[in-house]
Amino acid sequence: MDNLYKYLNEIETDFSEFEEESLSPEEVSKINSRINKKINRRKKNSNKALTWAGRAAVITLCCLAVGGGVYAATTLRKNTSDNLRIKSSQSETISEDGNKVTKKIYDEETGSELIYEVFTDGASETDASSFIEQINKAGVGNAEIRRISKQDTFIKIDVNFELDDISKFEPLRETFDYFVEQGYCVAANQETFDNFSLTSRFDDTEMLSWVNNYNIDGNNLSIEIFIDTLTTKALNDGTDPNWHEVEYDPEIGPDSLSAEDAQFEADYFENYYASLPDPLNSTISFDLFLGDDLGGTYTFVTKLDGNYENGTNERYSIDGGKAEIEWYGQKKSLSIDSYSIEANGLQFYGSYLWDEDWDAYEAEKEKQGVFSYVEELRIRAWDDLGNYYLLIPEPGSCAIIDPETGEITYDASEYVASLCDAGNDLSWQNEESDIKYSSQWADGISQITFAIERFTRTEDGTTREVTITTELVSDPVTIDVK
């Protein structure tokens, strides 16, 4: 059964004035898979797809020069219902009760706080009471949430463990490396592991979740968890008692469903989406089993209490550059027209056009003697702290199906480019290039510089040797984000 998502909610844009301040892929399939997971949903449910036109807005901000100027963007990151973040480098312990510790984190940039509870069943050689002493050090717990955020349809949680002996993690390293390599597929394929488990819930509903990335710094183990807010585990597993399998011809697809099955499917998903728990108004809990040597099972319980408005942060007009490429019958162009500073960091907007001729592509491949060839336009950014970031333009349209002909078209003229944070994408990018991209925007950034990057990947038709090149194809532009 396919994993299902709804994507793209209408967003109202908040306009404000803005003044200039004078200051002196892995293979293309992996890149596309990240886009497809978000925007290409089950075709039969096309009535649920909203085009990007709902998010596009006319930008009327003025007084901006062109080229490589520096622009002021003094703003507090504002939490909204689709883009919110609560992050802190350490937690404050509020109370202890048996094997439960209650803690709080406060985000100085967004002005939000989060109270959560941590339960543990303790390590095999440690009773619960002494283990609580171990995880509560001078008001800073060593089993804590460092960040919880919501971006579009995903809840992202960073959990930190300060271990007494980091070598105890070694039996888990191979498993975690596999998580990063496979990403979302680990959850989608319902894989289980003897030495690790993750279970996530909104209220009493178990949701699809997976480990996106992990990091070790000294004795600190950080684990990044993704929760899909639109996919229950029962839906993914095909165990929802309200569902029964429908039959269609795989050569034709969902359009081959009988009228009865098509009506059942439409009714099922209408009820399914209506009954999904709201992550902003549900208790969020998750269990992490790390093995007895690392403390057994940790249970975290919290809730995103707060009034999170709909809409976006302010969007600023900018001449961020334009680039065009033409290869093997394909033409692509990308421009950067505006940006916003969201709770989860910088986002860019602009126009994205793609004219494709696959017959010409196949003919040119044969002529050049290559097995595969691809060129992409994306955005590279770097801050004044020495960190690099990769932003992939994601055309903001779902499939638009003609009700009479059934033909599928895509309106990809508008895009949003947010930070590429998928662990499997980044691990491949970092491995294949000499640039180490970060999965989160750093705190304390004063300036960010960005430019359009041309990415090419060639696979030789005889040797299958892969050659990858990247080059900046627009002038760098710097913005002030204090």
C-alpha positions in Angstrom: 0.0 0.0 0.0 1.4 3.4 -0.9 2.5 5.8 1.7 0.2 8.8 1.6 0.7 12.5 2.1 -1.1 15.7 1.7 1.1 18.6 0.9 0.9 22.4 0.5 -1.6 24.4 2.5 -2.6 27.8 1.5 -0.6 30.5 3.1 -1.4 34.1 3.5 1.5 36.5 3.0 2.3 39.2 5.5 3.8 42.2 3.6 5.9 44.9 5.3 8.3 47.6 4.2 11.9 46.9 3.8 14.8 49.3 3.5 18.2 48.7 2.1 21.1 49.2 4.5 24.3 50.5 3.0 27.2 48.3 3.9 30.6 48.5 2.3 23.2 14.3 -6.0 23.4 11.4 -5.1 21.9 10.3 -8.4 19.1 12.5 -9.6 16.6 9.9 -8.5 17.6 10.5 -4.9 17.2 14.2 -5.2 13.9 13.8 -7.0 12.7 11.2 -4.5 12.7 13.9 -1.8 10.6 16.1 -4.0 8.3 13.3 -5.0 7.7 12.3 -1.4 6.3 15.7 -0.8 4.5 16.7 -3.9 3.5 13.6 -5.9 0.7 12.1 -4.0 -1.6 9.3 -4.8 -3.0 10.3 -8.2 -6.6 9.2 -7.5 -6.8 11.8 -4.7 -6.0 14.7 -7.0 -8.8 16.7 -5.4 -6.6 17.0 -2.3 -3.8 18.6 -4.3 -3.3 22.4 -4.0 -1.3 24.1 -6.6 1.5 26.5 -5.7 -0.7 29.4 -6.8 -2.2 29.3 -3.3 1.2 30.1 -1.8 2.5 32.5 -4.5 2.2 36.2 -3.6 3.0 39.5 -5.3 6.1 41.0 -3.7 5.9 44.8 -3.4 8.9 45.5 -1.3 11.3 48.1 -2.8 14.5 50.0 -2.5 16.8 47.0 -3.2 19.8 47.2 -5.4 21.0 44.4 -7.7 24.1 42.2 -7.7 26.2 41.4 -4.7 24.9 43.9 -2.2 24.3 43.3 1.5 20.7 43.7 2.7 19.4 44.1 6.3 16.8 41.6 7.4 16.4 42.3 11.1 13.6 40.1 12.4 12.6 37.7 15.1 12.0 34.2 13.8 8.2 33.9 14.1 6.6 30.5 14.8 3.6 29.7 12.5 1.5 26.6 12.3 3.5 25.2 9.4 6.9 26.4 10.4 7.8 26.5 14.1 10.8 25.7 16.2 11.7 25.5 19.9 15.4 24.9 20.4 17.9 25.2 23.3 21.4 24.0 23.9 20.5 22.8 27.4 17.4 22.0 29.5 16.3 23.1 32.9 15.1 20.4 35.3 11.8 21.4 36.9 11.1 18.3 39.0 11.8 14.6 39.7 9.4 11.9 40.6 10.6 8.3 40.7 11.7 7.4 37.2 10.3 10.6 35.7 12.1 13.9 35.2 10.2 17.0 34.0 12.3 19.6 32.0 12.0 22.8 30.1 13.7 24.4 27.1 13.4 28.0 25.9 14.2 29.3 22.5 15.5 32.8 22.6 15.1 33.4 18.9 11.5 32.4 18.6 10.5 33.3 22.2 8.9 29.8 22.7 9.3 27.3 25.5 8.6 23.6 25.8 8.0 21.5 28.9 8.5 17.8 28.6 8.9 14.6 30.6 11.5 11.9 30.4 10.9 8.4 31.7 13.4 5.6 31.8 13.3 2.0 32.8 17.0 2.3 33.7 20.0 0.2 32.6 20.1 -3.5 33.5 22.7 -3.0 36.2 21.2 0.2 37.6 18.0 0.6 39.7 15.7 3.4 38.6 16.4 5.7 41.6 20.2 5.8 41.1 19.7 6.1 37.3 17.7 9.3 37.8 20.7 10.7 39.8 22.8 9.9 36.8 20.6 11.7 34.3 20.1 14.8 36.4 23.3 16.8 36.7 23.2 20.3 38.2 19.9 21.1 36.5 21.0 19.9 33.1 19.8 16.5 32.2 21.8 14.1 30.0 18.7 12.7 28.4 16.9 15.7 26.9 15.1 17.2 23.9 17.3 19.9 22.3 14.9 20.9 19.5 11.4 20.2 18.4 10.1 21.8 15.2 7.4 21.5 12.6 8.0 22.2 9.0 5.1 21.6 6.6 4.0 18.0 7.3 6.9 16.8 9.5 7.7 17.0 13.2 11.5 17.0 13.7 13.0 16.3 17.1 16.6 16.4 18.3 17.3 14.2 21.3 20.6 14.4 23.2 22.2 11.8 25.5 25.3 12.5 27.5 26.8 9.1 28.0 29.3 8.0 30.6 31.1 6.0 28.0 30.6 6.7 24.3 32.1 3.4 23.4 28.9 1.8 24.5 27.3 3.2 21.4 29.6 1.2 19.1 27.2 -1.8 18.8 24.6 0.6 17.4 26.8 2.5 15.0 26.2 0.2 12.0 22.5 0.3 12.6 22.5 4.1 12.7 24.7 4.4 9.6 22.1 2.3 7.9 19.3 4.7 9.1 21.1 7.6 7.6 21.8 5.8 4.3 18.2 4.6 3.9 16.3 7.6 5.5 12.6 7.4 5.1 12.8 4.0 3.4 13.6 2.3 6.7 10.2 3.3 8.1 8.3 2.8 4.9 9.6 -0.7 4.6 8.7 -1.4 8.3 12.3 -2.6 9.1 13.0 -3.7 12.7 16.3 -4.0 14.6 17.3 -6.1 17.6 19.4 -3.4 19.2 17.2 -0.3 18.6 13.6 0.6 18.3 11.6 3.9 17.8 7.9 4.3 18.4 6.2 7.7 18.0 2.6 8.7 18.9 0.2 11.6 18.6 -2.2 11.0 21.5 -2.9 7.3 21.2 -2.2 7.1 17.4 1.1 5.6 16.4 2.7 7.6 13.5 5.3 6.7 10.9 8.7 7.9 12.2 12.4 7.2 11.5 15.9 8.3 12.5 17.0 10.9 10.0 20.5 11.5 11.3 22.8 11.2 14.3 25.9 12.9 15.6 28.6 12.1 18.2 30.5 14.9 19.9 32.7 13.7 22.8 30.4 11.8 25.1 27.2 13.3 23.6 25.0 11.3 21.3 22.4 13.4 19.3 19.6 11.6 17.4 17.4 13.4 14.9 13.9 11.9 14.6 11.4 12.7 11.8 7.6 12.1 12.4 5.3 12.1 9.4 2.2 13.9 10.6 0.0 12.6 7.7 0.9 8.9 7.8 -0.2 6.6 10.6 1.8 3.4 11.1 -1.5 1.5 10.5 -1.9 3.1 7.1 1.7 2.5 6.2 1.5 -1.2 7.3 -1.8 -1.8 5.7 -3.3 -2.8 9.0 -6.0 -0.1 9.3 -9.2 -2.0 10.0 -11.2 0.6 7.9 -9.1 -0.2 4.8 -9.4 -3.1 2.3 -7.3 -3.7 -0.7 -8.6 -2.5 -4.0 -7.7 -4.0 -7.3 -6.3 -2.1 -10.2 -4.2 -2.9 -13.3 -0.6 -1.9 -12.5 0.0 -1.1 -16.1 -2.8 1.5 -16.0 -2.6 2.6 -12.4 -5.4 3.8 -10.1 -7.5 4.9 -13.0 -8.3 1.2 -13.7 -10.2 0.9 -10.4 -13.8 -0.1 -10.6 -16.4 2.5 -9.8 -17.1 0.8 -6.5 -13.4 0.6 -5.5 -12.8 4.2 -6.6 -15.7 5.4 -4.4 -14.5 3.4 -1.5 -10.9 4.8 -1.8 -12.2 8.4 -2.1 -14.4 8.0 1.0 -11.7 6.2 2.9 -9.1 9.0 2.5 -11.6 11.7 3.1 -12.4 10.1 6.5 -8.7 9.3 7.1 -7.5 12.8 6.7 -10.4 14.2 8.7 -9.6 11.9 11.6 -5.8 12.4 11.8 -4.6 13.8 15.1 -3.5 17.5 15.1 0.2 17.6 16.1 -0.3 21.1 17.4 -3.0 20.0 19.8 -2.0 16.4 20.7 0.3 14.8 23.2 3.5 13.9 21.4 5.3 10.9 22.8 8.1 8.6 21.6 10.0 5.7 22.9 13.7 5.1 22.1 15.2 1.8 23.0 19.0 2.0 23.0 19.9 -1.2 24.7 20.5 -1.9 28.4 24.0 -0.5 28.4 22.8 2.9 27.3 19.8 3.1 29.7 17.2 0.8 28.2 14.0 2.5 26.9 13.6 6.3 27.2 10.1 7.7 26.9 9.6 11.4 26.1 6.2 13.1 26.5 5.4 16.7 25.5 2.9 18.9 23.8 3.3 21.9 21.5 1.1 24.2 23.5 0.7 27.6 22.0 -1.3 29.7 19.6 0.5 29.2 16.3 -1.1 31.3 13.6 -1.5 30.4 9.9 0.6 32.3 7.4 4.2 32.9 6.8 7.0 35.1 8.0 7.6 38.4 6.1 8.9 37.8 2.6 11.6 40.1 1.2 12.1 41.0 -2.5 15.6 40.6 -3.7 17.5 40.2 -7.0 19.2 37.0 -6.0 20.4 36.1 -9.5 19.2 33.9 -12.4 20.8 30.9 -14.2 19.9 28.8 -17.3 21.2 25.5 -18.4 20.5 23.4 -21.6 21.6 19.8 -21.9 20.5 16.8 -23.9 17.3 18.4 -25.0 16.5 19.7 -21.6 16.2 23.3 -20.6 16.0 24.6 -17.1 16.0 28.1 -15.6 16.1 29.3 -12.0 15.8 32.7 -10.5 15.8 33.9 -6.9 13.3 36.7 -6.4 12.6 36.7 -2.7 13.4 35.1 0.7 12.0 34.8 4.2 13.5 34.0 7.5 11.3 31.2 8.9 11.5 29.7 12.4 13.5 26.9 10.8 15.8 29.2 8.9 16.1 30.8 5.5 13.9 30.0 2.5 14.1 31.3 -1.0 11.4 31.7 -3.7 11.4 32.5 -7.4 10.7 31.0 -10.8 11.6 27.5 -11.9 11.0 26.4 -15.5 11.8 23.1 -17.1 11.3 22.2 -20.8 12.0 18.5 -21.5 12.5 16.5 -24.6 13.2 12.9 -23.6 13.6 11.6 -27.1 16.5 14.1 -27.6 17.9 13.1 -24.2 18.0 9.4 -25.2 19.6 10.2 -28.6 22.2 12.4 -27.0 23.1 9.8 -24.4 23.7 7.3 -27.1 25.8 9.8 -29.1 27.9 10.7 -26.1 28.3 7.1 -24.9 27.0 7.7 -21.4 24.7 5.6 -19.3 23.2 8.6 -17.6 23.7 12.3 -17.5 21.9 15.0 -15.5 22.3 18.7 -14.7 20.5 20.4 -11.8 20.2 24.0 -10.6 20.1 24.4 -6.8 21.3 27.0 -4.2 24.4 26.9 -2.2 24.6 29.1 0.9 27.3 29.8 3.5 27.4 31.8 6.7 29.9 33.9 8.5 30.6 31.1 10.9 32.1 28.8 8.2 29.1 26.5 7.7 27.7 25.5 4.2 24.1 24.7 3.3 22.4 23.1 0.4 18.9 24.2 -0.7 17.0 22.3 -3.3 14.3 24.2 -5.3 11.1 22.2 -5.0 8.5 23.1 -7.6 5.4 23.7 -5.5 2.7 22.0 -7.5 1.1 18.7 -7.1 -0.1 16.7 -10.2 -3.0 18.4 -12.0 -5.2 15.8 -13.7 -7.5 16.7 -16.5 -10.9 15.3 -15.5 -11.8 14.3 -19.0 -8.5 13.1 -20.6 -6.8 12.0 -17.4 -3.6 13.6 -18.6 -1.2 14.8 -15.8 0.5 18.2 -16.0 2.7 20.1 -13.5 2.8 23.8 -12.9 6.4 24.2 -11.8 6.7 27.9 -12.5 7.0 28.8 -8.8 9.2 27.1 -6.2 10.3 27.2 -2.6 13.8 26.3 -1.7 14.3 25.3 2.0 17.3 23.6 3.6 18.1 20.1 2.5 18.1 18.3 5.8 17.4 14.7 4.8 20.2 12.6 6.2 20.5 10.3 3.2 20.7 13.2 0.8 23.3 15.0 2.8 25.5 12.0 3.5 25.8 11.4 -0.2 26.4 15.0 -1.0 29.1 15.3 1.6 30.7 12.1 0.4 30.8 13.1 -3.2 32.0 16.7 -2.8 34.6 18.5 -0.8 31.8 20.6 0.9 30.3 19.4 4.1 26.7 20.7 4.2 24.9 21.3 7.5 21.5 19.8 8.2 20.4 22.8 10.4 21.0 26.5 10.3 23.5 27.5 12.9 22.6 29.8 15.7 24.4 33.2 16.0 24.6 33.8 12.2 25.1 37.4 11.2 25.3 37.1 7.5 24.5 34.5 4.9 25.8 34.5 1.3 24.2 32.5 -1.4 24.4 31.8 -5.2 22.9 29.4 -7.8 24.9 26.3 -8.3 25.1 24.0 -11.3 25.3 20.3 -10.4 26.3 17.7 -13.1 26.5 14.0 -12.8 27.8 11.8 -15.6 27.9 8.0 -15.6 30.1 6.5 -18.3 28.3 4.0 -20.6 31.2 1.5 -20.6 33.0 1.8 -17.3 30.0 3.1 -15.3 32.5 5.6 -13.7 30.7 8.5 -12.2 31.9 12.1 -12.5 30.4 14.9 -10.5 31.0 18.6 -10.8 29.6 21.6 -9.1 30.1 25.3 -10.0 28.5 28.6 -9.0 26.7 30.1 -12.0 25.4 33.4 -10.5 27.0 36.2 -8.5 27.0 35.7 -4.8 24.6 37.8 -2.8 24.9 38.5 0.9 22.1 39.2 3.3 22.3 40.5 6.9 20.2 38.2 9.2 21.0 39.6 12.6 
